[in-house]
Amino acid sequence: EPGGQWLFVVNRESHNLAVLPAQRRVGKEPQQANVATIVDVGEGADGVALSSDGKTAYVYAQFDHSLSIVRHDDASSDPLSLKEVNRVKLVGETLSPDAVVGRKMFYSATDTRISAPQTGTACASCHPNGQSDGHVWRFPDGPRRTPALAGRALTETAPYHWTGVFPKMQDFYNETIIRRMGGTGLADTEAKLITDFVAAAPAAENPLHDRADLSDVMARGQQAFAKANCATCHTGDKMTDNDIHDVGTLVSTDRLEATETGFSTSPLTGLNTPSLLNIARQGTFLHDGSALTLRGRLLQSRFPKHDGKDHGDTSMLSDQEISDLETYLLSH
């Protein structure tokens, strides 16, 4: 606000406006939050503007298409007196009713079906806009890179997760939402709402997609894709065979994922072939994020062992073919 004493922060996943002191803590104890007050606003809050006197905040909520007017209820500027005095609906909804509900669930960190209060995380926390946060998370079954979800034909590429132990999305939700996020769980009809929203979410914009000036590069890249035997596993228009393979990237600490009876103590023997759709938005590569770039991943296959665990074979590709293959893949 203009006086520089208070910071106004909108929280999309918890649907509120938080007011924090700009230069001091509120409480004396270290564990006390640095928040003076919280005001509930519309769902998907992602924008805030303040009046010139700092006494009125206007908060836009993208999932409700609403504008909340938050104002002091007296002449003071004490943030504790802030409250929502009006909420204005700006436009109508363009998504289907089911997609609207699914989107709100996907982005909610306060829905106890999905996340425990002490966890405070949403599906979108790791999959912002249905994409990947670019992180590698340390789970009991080993390090796992966050995959992008949107634009990857999710409903047509079962089984799910790196180990492929979840034949349905509902099974995957039970593991992630209940065991890892602390939620109470979703009924099949509720899970379908999230799945339908994610499946309908568009892939991120790709500057290489449908570039007429790159048609020759794409043709050469597609030839290199076949030459390196990539299509053996990354096959069809979904660019996956939906099967389990050992491509030499596993280590002894990789374990089978959780099931109803808990984690397996046996080493993992294979990984589910990921779709290469939307690969440009993956951040790092491989299940453990150990390949920092796609080119680095392709160059790893320059030295195949011919032991049945090769991850493709780029040894016969020239440097130009490697570049063409990289561009071809990144265009998907």
Secondary structure, DSSP 8 states (H G I E B T S, - for coil): -TTSSEEEEEETTTTEEEEEESSS-SSSSTTS-S-SEEEE--TTEEEEEE-TTSSEEEEEETTTTEEEEEEESSSS--GGGEEEEEEEE-S---S-HHHHHHHHHHT-SS-TTTB-TTT---HHHHSGGGS----EEEETTEEEE----TTS-GGGS-SBSTT--BSSHHHHHIIIIIIISB-----HHHHHHHHHHHHHS-----TTTT-GGGHHHHHHHHHHHHHTTGGGTS-TTTT----EE--S---TT-B---BTTB--SSB---EE----TTGGG-SSBSTT--B-SHHHHHHHTTS---SS--S---TT--HHHHHHHHHHHHT-
